[in-house]
Amino acid sequence: MQLLLFFILQLPIGTPNPDDNEALDFSDPFDVIVFIILPIVLVGLYMLWRKRKHQDK
């Protein structure tokens, strides 16, 4: 318990911490692109790259 208290006391006032996070707002186009579309595109490109790499052997 004392170790946990020690780490809590180390957090300076005014710095961001995990408790300050807000939920994603999917009405914002930036959030939709970054958190939904971009990961899907990257996974698709990775799978395409792996398939072509496997065919070249």
Secondary structure, 3 states (H helix, E strand, C coil): CHHHHHHHHCCCCCCCCHHHCCCCCCCCHHHHHHHHHHHHHHHHHHHHHHHHHHHHC
